[in-house]
Amino acid sequence: MTDSDDGEESAAETEDTADAASRPGVIVPVEPSPTLRSTVSHAVESAVEGEFGAIHLVEIASWRDGDPDSDDRTAKAKRVLERTVAWAESDLEDADAEDVEGVTVMSALIGSDEYLFGPDDYVDVLAEYAETHGAETVLLDPEYTPVGNTTLLQPLEFALSNTDLAVRTAPVGRPTRRERLRNEATGVRFAAMFGLSLGFYLLLGDPLYWFDLVTGVTTAAIVSITLSRVSFDTEPSALRTPQRLIRGLIYIPVLLYEILVSNLVVARVILDPRISIDPTMNRVRVIVGGGLPLMTLANSITLTPGTLTVRARDSDLYVHSLIPWARDGLFDGSLERWTRFVYYGRSAARLPTPRERDDYAILQGPDATEELPIAAADGGERDGDATAVGEDEAPADDEVADGAEVTDA
């Protein structure tokens, strides 16, 4: 080949690389699933056809840095990302060299510095990553379930439709739901559900009476067979589960004390006509994680007289308070601290309270700081125009992260 030919070929390669760099990127949220491999292949095919210039394989953390199991889950996520990057690079190598010139593959783990509760939170971190890296499309795995058994695909698509990002689902085949449920029915989950069910049954009955033992074992077996597949988002841990049970036993007298004090205060307000009540609806953003921790906190607030959890939406709890004392206690976050202690240990209990984070709002009355988000409750856009405490301010450094890129191919 002549020098002239070499120059022409080099110029063509440069032009191809520049053309790929000018094309927008595509984000592929990653989570182990039966269709993940096919989804990655579809993303590569689209890039080869000239639709995308970069493929961003992104895992959104469903945990928070500092949790007891965060190191293990981060290491597992990085291994998954490394495997998907290897798949994408292998598919690119199999394609024609001219078609893949300039196409890049990158991976990142994002959102691990804050608790993500639902589709809106996932979309927020995806949109932030997309803006930073020039991506305009989100390609979803049809079996994408980042939070245990909770399917977020349709809610995630709906939330993404309210952004400037284009969203589509990879046209790949799905396994039957029966096969997926059978894979989730592990021995560890069955044993955990059996033990909990039998213990609760014998606590209500007589563990020394043969009839209660027989019926307890039978009942626990039926409950475990039917519910062990859907009752646990993750595998129960032989180390963490006993620790949480012990911390839960410590929390029980604390909750009973809070209930007793609240009963006395509310009773005094009812019996003394000189003390006026001030019922209001309030919003408080909590940092406890989703699923069981959020349910524990919401129910604890409801059990405490003077407050009633009306709705839990992502990380926001909408709580009705009867008197200012109960509202102040909600914002001070005592129950939130104890819930974090139960599920994540002493270090998590030291995180700032809603009042310290300025992440709360009064939604009714003359002291209202934020409008009641009716549209948000129906799944529409959030009311961000009203003056809100903490909504327009920069979040705390320990709550928000841009996401740490773990692989850059």
GIBELCOR-V930200 format. One line per field, one symbol per residue. ss: DSSP state (h for helix, s for strand, l for the rest). psi: psi as a letter, one per 40 degrees, with the letter a starting at -180 (. if undefined). A space follows every 50 residues. Layout:
ss=???
psi=???
This chain:
ss=llhhhhhhhhhhhhhhhhhhhhllsssssllllllhhhhhhhhhhhhhll lllssssssslllllllllhhhhhhhhhhhhhhhhhhhhhhhhhllhhhh lllsssssssllllllllhhhhhhhhhhhhhhhlssssssllllllslls llhhhhhhhhlllllsssslllllllhhhhhhhhllhhhhhhhhhhhhhh hhhhlllllhhhhhhhhhhhhhhhhhhllllllllllllhhhhhhhhhhh hhhhhhhhhhhhhhhhhhhhhllllllllssssssllllllhhhhhhhhh hhhlllsssssssllssssssllhhhhhhhhhlhhhhhhhhhhhlhhhhl lllhhhhllssslllllllllllhhhhlllllllllllllllllllllll lllsssssl
psi=hidddddddddddddddddddeiiihhhhhhhidedddddddddddddee dieihhhhhhheihheideddddddddddddddddddddddddeihddde hehihiiihieeeihhdaddddddddddddddefieihhhhefhgegbeh heddddddddeeaeiihihhgiiiiidddddddegidddddddddddddd ddddaheehdddddddddddddddddeddedhdihhhddddddddddddd dddddddddddddddddddddheehiighihihhhigeiabddddddddd dddhieihhdihhbehhhhhididddddddddfddddddddddeadddee iiidddeffiiheiideheiihgddddeeaiigedihihedeihiidedh iehhhdhg.
